[in-house]
């Protein structure tokens, strides 16, 4: 997705001289195209999300904007509504769990990336899961990008609405991240398939996600610092000094930082 | 920052016990083969107990197969045991929920049912207004009467109902003073003897701080404070004090001077363990949200028992504090959740925080020449931003690397909030023990949070966004309504009031600043002396050991009721 940047400053997308820092910047920068890794269809995305049946109409929370009286609001004149908002879609979600064993994306990174790349979203960031909520048809469009690109690994990224436990656990011997509900399973053919939707309800048919990415690729593309990976956190000195500086400035000046 | 060598890993024994027969550094393991909750003897016990309850009452109860995720019970992964840090005792996680642990209940009971009341004000009234003679003998007589009355017995009126002594055996009053001559003249059964209870240096400082004033350490019955609330403690105590003065000094029960005694006992001379909270949080005095961190660090007595190990002393405060502030205060009083135990126990199980903290001790000794084993104000490091940043960064990075290099350690602390609290606590304790400055320790905490978040691109649950990512800005503020020195902050300090996994550690950071200096007390010498009492049901010098005893069902609490219920 090409985003027109019209800002008073040029975004830097974060500090750091390491490969991890570079990977983070690439994911965040909307002008960088994310590598497509798989081709999960629109219908399969809808199945995994579990919010509506494929082909069913989008349930609405209000009439289309064109059909309802809009108040005379200057903000509404500035902000162009998304397709989902225009249609009056309800707000739904997709939620990810990312293994600390070198998954490509991680919670804050997801949030930052989504904020730079998508419109009309409400992300929530925790340690073991990251949720993004938005209008349903927008969600399906964004989910397709989140699932089909390098932001997801079939084994170490989970799409989980509830019971997310697993991000920090050792991997199973077949390389899969633990999931109490086993929503996705690794077949003998080496392909991962979702047999339950994100909330854990069994699917009528399995949804193929594809083969897990190999360890070498994951370590080269991950956005987590890890001393058993390619980049230990302490080795990216610029990153550490940046965080220290932010902390020092906030300590001395609160949230209006200025250096003496 | 620069990594230092430390070959000892205090958590290794725990990991090897928890994950028996497994390589604790392996990145893979097996799942889905543990037979669900059946792998836990305690949960099996729960099922059996529940069946009996259901048969008795005819209403369904604990049903982990049907009711957990529509048929998928707990235990698809290995359900771990936990070693209570510093004790060598392994327990099941369930045994550390305060409902299942009588020692935890008693710790809070013992705080809530305690007030300290000054005697000098009453003695002045007796001497100057009523012309009564006050001598060690009359004080002894008064204390006899008071120890009869405080549990709930009559001293003046006829035909009164009274409480059964067997139900209130934990209720008593002792006194303490900095005047050793007076202390020697009082009956030993009633005296908290500072010289005997504390190491000499601490005793000297405490006696000097208390001076010649005389104070009553009062513990009302556990059953009373449980049936009522913390606000009852000073009222119950004041009533019995008033009646005991009337009885012991032969006063007129209705004379106006009684009002002076009442005012002293209820207001002017009372030291509550906690101040009352504003209406929005609506609790009376002596409830957890009003305990200042400095006071809590005085309630815990580990620095009295381990004066040469400020890290150990601080870790005991962490254990006691996370139990009280996370499990009981935030978990149940404020939230109502059951899961807070899982957050809190991370800080006092499996020696993980202990390992990270002692790494910090090695670091401050190696780099800043702080002889932390001999606590003293003289070798404390100047709390500059640069030094605090350096200590916090190194201790944080070391902890993160331990989690990375021991995947079972990461699996042990499977939640980001657990890791965030533990890492930041180690940084905060290292900072405060090194500098002797509680606010510097709090500042180290918040740098750790920011480093952690950026390193792993995750931190804790939503609340951490609020509290920890803005915390740097208030750590050194002491303006009214915006900040305070660490000692007088507490669970209801605005930025601290909502988030599990913080308040116990903050209390320990405050304590660490003083334990690292070798101070006898953190905020209030009277509280320090009061909780040194060996007659208390809960041993505040060893909170974690007491919790372990509670977990293995060897702790005997107060609050006996078998005398008044049918035999089972």
Interface residues (C-beta under 8 A of the other chain):
Chain A: X24 X100 X101 X106 X107 X108 X109 X124 X125 X126 X127 X128 X163 X165 X167 X168 X169 X170 X171 X172 X173 X175 X178 X180 X181 X182 X200 X223 X224 X225 X226 X227 X228 X232 X233 X234 X239 X240 X243 X244 X246 X247 X248 X250 X251 X252 X254 X255
Chain B: X1 X3 X26 X27 X28 X29 X30 X31 X32 X69 X70 X72 X76 X77 X385 X389 X393 X397 X400 X401 X404 X405 X407 X408 X410 X411 X413 X414 X415 X416 X417 X419 X420 X443 X446 X447 X450 X451 X453 X454 X455 X456 X457 X458 X459 X460 X461 X462 X465 X470 X472 X473 X475 X476
